[in-house]
Structures are given as structure tokens and as C-alpha cells.
Amino acid sequence: MTHVVTLNSGSSSLKFGLFSMQGDEPEAICTGEVDRIGSPAAHIQATDLDGRDLIDETSETIVDHHSALDHVLDLVVRQFPGVTISAVGHRIVHGGPDNDGPVLLTRDSLKDLERFSPFAPLHQPFNIAGARAAMERFPDAVQIACFDTAFHRNHPWVNDTFALPTEYYDMGVRRYGFHGLSYDYISNHMAKTAPLLHSGRVIVAHLGNGASMCGMISGRSVGSSMGFSALDGLPMGTRCGQLDPGVVLYLMEQKGMSAAQITQLLYRESGLLGMSGLSNDMRTLEEADTPATRKAISYFNFRARRELGALAAVLGGLDAVVFTGGIGENSSLVRERICADMGWLGIELDPDANADSARVISTQLSRVQVMVVPTNEELVIARAAAQICRSPSNCSVSELEFSSHI
């Protein structure tokens, strides 16, 4: 039996999964995450198909993404001896203006994708580093890239452009949209479980440490709250969201801040963390219930309500709203506040269903169905890898041997 490994590299984390390709649909055998890579408190956690812990420990030897991948391989070999890896699927945040689906990765194509690192400076370099590390450790396996931007590549031109001279659009300064793997999963899930809604007008709210919203018609993205970078749109855990570009000019010209300082401010010190002065975690903010945390939550909800109305206008109406992501799936308070007084748009929330995080949290009389659907980006990557790998011309097998990876 052959398997797919999925890797989702962040600046200090590595999410991973091991999937069997025995059936038509990849089946997760284990999933996990290595976080705080490079710190003495680096942590690796994984669970099996039944939710049982396979590992949950800290390690001072996880100093970079290469060593993190070594720990993942060690875990896989110890827990699942004899597995064979046919493909490795990677989440790559930025695919540029042309990549609208998964692609085979080579060392040359990785060099090409480095061109988009300035467009996603806190994500792309680590995605590529993770892919290079996997190529070294799985030299015979097929490597596949799945792009967060790909799902949005068929936007109408007016949703992609900025009001700048056209040469900037041609050089790549345009709206790309992100969280595409999550939106891809929700779109496919709805096609199977709610086909009538899928064929209509749907807004998906991916709310988490990174947050965005996407408007879909017939399962295809026509508008996104995120733009040129993963800073735009909704406020996030540590990112500012929508910001007047004049603020950046002011910080540069009047406050003497460098590009590096502004990057640190907008990516790592703003959002829920910056507004609350306490945390980027919505659970912590809700529990604290201080004036500052209440303001941060209120702003988060206000911007989400504003984007919901804007995307409904882009879609020309609304048939369903789907909440997903860590906040979207778990915070009944945020869902309640976003949907409050939205009867004019056809939204009527069922308080009890919302409190229980039920699959459908709108009332039976609500013209717009409101749903909670857990996302699964790793499964999207595994599906793409399995599909490409099933082509005999693409797929070879790299067998893991315990002694070679210790």
C-alpha cells in the first residue's frame, strides 16, 4: 500500500499528515504539527485516525525545518513500519498569477516560485524550505505543490486589479486572495452534501489566526477579502487587515520607521494582539472579558460584518454562509455577533444551534442557510497528490527505512 505525506510549512511550524491511497479517497492515518521550531520549547504533537495521541512532547533538537521533518519521519517509521511514500504534497502560499491548480515540483520550479517570496515574505520562503527538505529526504517520491492563491485565479478582472497604472498589474501587483485550500475543501464538501446551495451564492468565512472571506458562485471564487498580500481584509491574530496605505507612508516619513519595522508591526504586532494588548487567541480574549479585549473582538466582528455585506453585493444576493477555521468553527460568540441584525440580508440565527456549533445554525425560516463546516486543508493536498500520483508517468515510490532517517 502506498501513502502520501502532506506538509504545510509556516515560519515556525510544520503541519503534517500521513494518508493512505488504498481507496478512491485518501484516508488520514495520522495528522500532527511541529510548532515553535527553532526555540527550546519546540513541540511535536500527532494523533491517529481514532484521535489517540501518538506523540505529545517538546524537543530542544528541533532547530529548523530539516530537523522538524526528521522528527516527523521518525514518528511515521516508528508508528507505521513498512509504509511507502509515493508522493509528498506541499502547501505553497503563493503560486503567482498563472498557477490555478496543483503542479509537480522540481528544483527548477522551486527556484521559479521563489520569485513570489516578496509577495508573501513571511510564508513563501518557509514553504519552499520545507519542499527542499522533503526532496532531500524523499528523493524518489513525487513532490506536488498546492497553492493558496490558485482557487482565486478565475476572478473577474475588476476583483483582481488595483486602481494603479496598468504596468503594475502586469508586473504582478494585483489581488491574489489566499486560504484557497480551505475554500477548495468547503466548495467540494458542499458539492457533495448540499448541492443546491453549492450551485448558488455562498460566502465562506475562514476565521482563525489568519482570517478572510470568499464569495463563491457555483463553487468558484469570484471575490475575496484578501488582496495582494495576506495582510489585507479582515483583522487577524497578529495582522492588521485592511489599512489605509497612507498610514504606511506616515510611519515611514513622519516616524522614520524602516520597511522591516513596518513589516514587524503589521504582520506580528497588530490585529487582535495589538488591539487587546493581551493575546492573538480569540479564546483568551473572550475569557478575559476586559474593556480592551471587548474592543478587539468588536472590531473583528465589525469588519467581518462589513465584508459579509460587501461580498453579498459582489454575488448579487446570498444563499448560504459557511463559518470555518479555528474561530469560525468554535466561537459561538463571534458567529452570533457577525450574524446579529442581518435579517435584511436573509440571515436568522438559531441561538441554541449556534451555541452547540451544529452543522446548520440558522432557523428553518431563514432565507439564508448558515452553516459551520470544519475545514481540512491537508485532505485537499492529499487528494491533489493522489490524483497526480495515480498517473504512472509521474509516480515513483520512496520506501522509508528506519535506519536511514535517525
C-alpha positions in Angstrom: 0.0 0.0 0.0 1.4 3.4 -0.9 0.9 6.6 1.0 1.0 10.4 0.7 2.7 12.7 3.2 1.3 16.3 3.4 3.4 19.1 4.6 2.3 22.6 5.5 5.3 24.7 6.5 4.9 28.0 8.4 7.6 30.4 9.7 7.9 28.4 12.9 5.6 25.4 12.3 5.2 22.3 10.2 1.8 20.7 9.9 1.8 17.2 8.5 -0.3 14.2 7.6 0.1 10.6 6.5 -2.6 9.4 4.1 -3.3 6.0 2.6 -4.1 5.9 -1.1 -5.7 2.4 -1.0 -9.2 3.7 -1.9 -10.7 6.3 -4.1 -10.4 8.9 -1.4 -7.1 9.4 0.6 -7.6 8.3 4.2 -5.8 10.0 7.1 -3.7 7.7 9.2 -2.2 10.4 11.3 -2.1 14.1 11.4 0.0 16.5 13.6 2.1 19.6 13.9 5.5 20.7 15.0 5.4 24.2 16.3 7.8 26.7 17.8 10.5 25.4 15.5 13.9 26.8 16.5 13.1 27.5 20.1 13.9 25.4 23.2 10.2 24.8 23.6 9.7 23.3 20.1 6.8 20.9 20.3 5.6 17.9 18.2 2.1 16.5 18.5 0.3 13.9 16.5 -2.9 11.8 16.7 -4.0 8.7 14.8 -7.3 8.1 12.9 -9.1 7.5 16.2 -7.9 10.6 17.8 -5.4 8.9 20.1 -2.1 10.7 20.9 0.9 9.2 19.1 3.3 11.8 20.4 3.0 15.0 22.5 6.3 16.3 23.7 8.8 19.1 23.5 12.3 18.8 22.0 15.4 21.1 22.0 16.7 19.3 18.9 14.1 20.7 16.5 16.2 23.7 15.4 15.0 24.2 11.8 12.6 22.7 9.3 15.0 20.0 8.3 15.2 18.7 11.8 11.4 19.1 12.2 11.0 16.9 9.2 13.4 14.3 10.6 11.2 14.1 13.7 8.1 13.6 11.5 9.9 10.8 9.6 11.0 9.2 12.8 7.4 9.3 14.1 6.0 7.8 10.9 8.5 5.0 10.8 8.1 4.1 14.4 4.4 4.1 14.4 3.8 2.7 10.9 6.6 0.4 9.9 6.8 -0.6 6.3 4.9 2.4 4.8 5.9 3.5 1.4 5.7 7.2 0.3 4.7 7.7 -3.3 4.1 11.4 -3.1 4.7 14.4 -0.8 2.1 17.2 -1.1 3.1 20.8 -0.1 1.1 23.8 0.8 2.7 26.7 -1.1 1.1 30.0 -0.2 1.8 31.9 -3.4 1.5 30.5 -6.9 1.6 33.8 -8.8 -0.8 34.9 -11.4 -0.7 31.8 -13.6 -0.9 28.7 -11.4 -4.6 27.8 -11.0 -4.1 24.3 -9.7 -1.6 21.8 -8.3 1.7 21.3 -10.1 4.6 18.9 -10.0 7.6 20.4 -8.1 11.2 20.2 -9.3 14.3 22.1 -8.1 13.9 24.4 -11.1 10.2 25.1 -10.4 11.1 25.8 -6.8 13.5 28.5 -8.0 10.7 29.9 -10.1 8.4 30.1 -7.1 11.0 32.0 -5.1 10.1 35.0 -7.3 6.9 35.3 -5.3 8.6 35.5 -1.9 8.4 39.3 -1.9 4.6 38.9 -2.3 4.4 36.6 0.8 7.6 37.2 2.7 6.6 35.5 6.0 5.2 32.4 4.3 6.8 31.6 0.9 10.4 31.2 2.0 9.4 28.6 4.6 7.1 26.8 2.3 9.9 26.4 -0.2 12.4 25.4 2.5 10.0 22.7 3.6 9.7 21.4 0.0 13.5 21.4 -0.4 13.9 19.4 2.8 11.3 16.9 1.6 13.1 16.5 -1.7 16.3 15.5 0.1 14.6 13.0 2.4 12.2 11.6 -0.3 14.4 11.7 -3.4 12.3 9.2 -5.4 8.8 10.5 -4.4 6.7 12.8 -6.5 6.6 16.3 -5.0 3.4 18.3 -5.6 2.6 22.0 -4.8 -0.9 23.1 -3.9 -1.2 26.9 -3.9 -3.4 29.0 -1.6 -3.8 31.5 -4.4 -4.9 29.0 -7.1 -8.6 28.9 -6.0 -9.0 32.6 -6.8 -7.3 32.7 -10.2 -10.6 33.0 -12.2 -11.8 36.2 -10.5 -13.3 38.8 -12.8 -10.7 41.4 -13.7 -12.4 44.1 -11.6 -11.9 41.9 -8.5 -8.2 41.4 -9.2 -6.9 44.8 -10.1 -6.0 47.9 -8.2 -6.6 51.5 -9.5 -2.9 51.8 -10.4 -1.3 52.3 -13.8 -1.7 49.1 -15.8 2.0 48.3 -15.9 1.8 47.5 -12.1 -0.9 44.9 -12.8 1.3 43.4 -15.5 4.3 43.1 -13.1 2.1 41.2 -10.6 0.7 43.9 -8.3 -2.9 42.6 -8.2 -5.3 40.9 -5.8 -4.5 37.3 -5.4 -6.6 36.1 -2.5 -5.4 33.4 0.0 -6.7 30.5 2.1 -7.6 28.8 -1.2 -7.0 25.2 0.1 -9.6 25.8 2.8 -12.1 27.3 0.4 -11.4 24.4 -2.1 -12.3 21.9 0.7 -15.5 23.8 1.6 -16.6 24.0 -2.0 -16.1 20.3 -2.6 -17.8 19.4 0.7 -20.8 21.4 -0.2 -21.0 19.9 -3.7 -21.4 16.5 -2.0 -23.6 17.4 1.0 -25.6 20.5 -0.2 -25.5 20.6 -4.0 -28.3 23.1 -4.4 -26.6 25.6 -2.1 -23.2 24.8 -3.8 -24.7 25.8 -7.1 -25.9 29.2 -5.7 -24.2 32.2 -4.0 -22.2 31.3 -0.9 -19.9 33.3 1.4 -17.3 31.3 3.3 -15.8 32.9 6.4 -12.4 31.3 7.1 -11.8 32.8 10.6 -8.7 31.9 12.5 -5.3 33.4 13.3 -5.4 34.1 9.6 -8.8 35.3 8.5 -10.5 36.0 5.2 -13.8 35.7 3.5 -14.6 34.4 0.0 -17.6 34.8 -2.2 -18.5 31.9 -4.4 -20.9 31.2 -7.3 -21.4 27.6 -8.2 -18.4 26.7 -6.0 -16.0 29.1 -7.8 -14.4 32.1 -6.2 -15.5 35.5 -7.6 -14.3 37.7 -4.7 -12.0 37.6 -1.7 -11.3 39.9 1.2 -7.6 39.3 0.9 -5.7 41.1 -1.8 -2.1 41.5 -2.8 -0.8 40.1 0.4 -2.1 38.1 3.4 -2.3 41.4 5.3 -5.5 42.7 3.6 -9.1 42.4 4.5 -10.2 41.2 8.0 -8.1 41.8 11.1 -6.4 38.6 12.2 -4.5 37.2 15.2 -1.4 39.5 14.7 -2.1 41.0 11.3 -3.8 44.4 10.8 -6.2 43.6 8.0 -7.5 46.5 5.8 -5.3 49.6 6.2 -5.2 52.9 4.5 -1.8 52.9 2.6 -1.4 56.5 3.8 -0.7 55.0 7.3 2.4 53.2 5.9 3.6 56.4 4.3 3.1 58.3 7.6 5.0 55.7 9.5 7.9 55.9 7.0 8.0 59.6 6.5 7.0 61.0 9.9 8.0 58.3 12.3 11.2 57.2 10.5 10.2 53.5 10.5 12.1 51.2 8.2 10.4 48.6 6.0 11.5 45.9 8.4 10.0 47.7 11.3 6.7 48.3 9.5 6.6 44.6 8.4 7.1 43.6 12.1 4.3 45.9 13.1 1.7 44.9 10.5 2.4 41.2 10.5 3.3 40.4 14.1 2.2 43.1 16.4 -1.2 44.2 15.2 -4.6 42.5 14.8 -6.2 41.0 17.9 -2.9 41.0 19.8 -2.2 44.7 19.1 -5.7 45.9 19.9 -6.1 43.8 23.0 -2.6 44.2 24.4 -3.1 40.6 25.6 -3.3 37.8 23.1 -3.9 36.8 19.5 -6.1 33.9 20.6 -9.9 34.6 20.5 -10.5 32.1 23.3 -8.2 34.0 25.6 -9.8 37.3 24.7 -13.3 36.0 25.3 -12.4 34.6 28.7 -10.6 37.8 29.8 -13.6 40.0 29.0 -11.8 43.3 29.7 -12.5 46.6 28.0 -9.5 46.2 25.7 -10.4 42.6 24.7 -14.1 43.6 24.2 -12.9 46.3 21.8 -10.7 44.0 19.9 -13.5 41.4 19.5 -16.0 44.1 18.5 -13.6 45.4 15.7 -13.0 41.9 14.5 -16.8 41.3 14.2 -17.5 44.7 12.7 -15.0 44.2 9.9 -16.4 40.7 9.2 -20.0 42.1 9.1 -18.8 44.8 6.7 -17.1 42.2 4.4 -20.1 40.0 4.5 -22.3 42.7 3.2 -19.8 43.7 0.6 -19.4 40.2 -0.8 -23.2 39.7 -0.8 -23.2 42.7 -3.2 -20.5 41.2 -5.3 -22.5 38.0 -5.6 -25.8 39.8 -6.3 -27.5 38.1 -3.4 -26.9 35.3 -0.9 -28.0 31.7 -0.4 -25.6 30.5 2.3 -22.9 31.5 4.8 -20.3 29.0 6.0 -18.1 29.5 9.0 -14.9 27.6 9.2 -11.4 27.9 10.7 -10.4 27.8 14.3 -12.6 30.8 15.3 -15.3 30.2 12.8 -15.8 26.6 13.9 -15.5 27.2 17.7 -16.6 30.7 18.7 -20.4 30.9 19.0 -20.0 34.4 20.3 -18.2 35.6 17.1 -20.8 33.9 14.9 -23.6 35.4 16.8 -22.2 38.9 16.7 -21.4 38.7 12.9 -25.0 37.5 12.1 -26.8 39.8 14.5 -29.4 42.1 12.9 -28.7 40.6 9.5 -32.4 39.9 8.8 -32.3 42.4 5.9 -29.9 40.0 4.2 -32.0 37.0 5.0 -30.0 35.7 7.9 -31.8 34.5 11.0 -29.6 32.6 13.5 -30.9 29.8 15.8 -29.3 30.6 19.2 -29.4 27.0 20.5 -27.9 25.5 17.3 -25.3 28.2 17.3 -24.4 27.5 21.0 -24.0 23.8 20.1 -21.9 24.6 17.0 -24.4 22.5 15.0 -23.8 22.0 11.3 -26.7 24.3 10.4 -27.1 27.2 12.9 -29.8 29.2 11.1 -33.5 28.8 11.7 -35.8 26.9 9.4 -37.4 30.1 8.3 -34.0 31.8 7.5 -33.8 32.6 3.8 -30.0 32.2 4.0 -28.7 29.0 5.4 -25.8 29.5 7.9 -23.5 26.5 8.4 -20.5 25.5 10.5 -18.1 23.2 8.5 -14.7 22.2 9.8 -12.1 22.7 7.1 -9.4 20.2 6.1 -6.6 21.7 4.0 -4.4 18.5 4.5 -7.1 16.4 2.7 -7.1 18.8 -0.2 -3.4 18.5 -0.5 -3.6 14.7 -0.2 -6.3 14.5 -2.9 -4.2 16.5 -5.3 -1.1 14.4 -4.6 -3.0 11.2 -5.0 -4.5 12.3 -8.3 -1.2 13.3 -9.8 0.5 10.2 -8.4 -2.0 7.8 -10.0 -0.6 8.8 -13.3 2.0 6.1 -14.0 4.3 8.5 -15.7 4.5 10.7 -12.6 4.7 8.3 -9.7 7.6 6.5 -8.2 8.0 5.2 -4.7 10.4 6.1 -1.9 10.5 3.4 0.8 11.2 4.6 4.3 13.7 2.6 6.2 14.1 3.3 9.9 17.9 3.3 9.9 18.2 5.9 7.1 16.4 8.7 8.9 17.7 8.5 12.5 
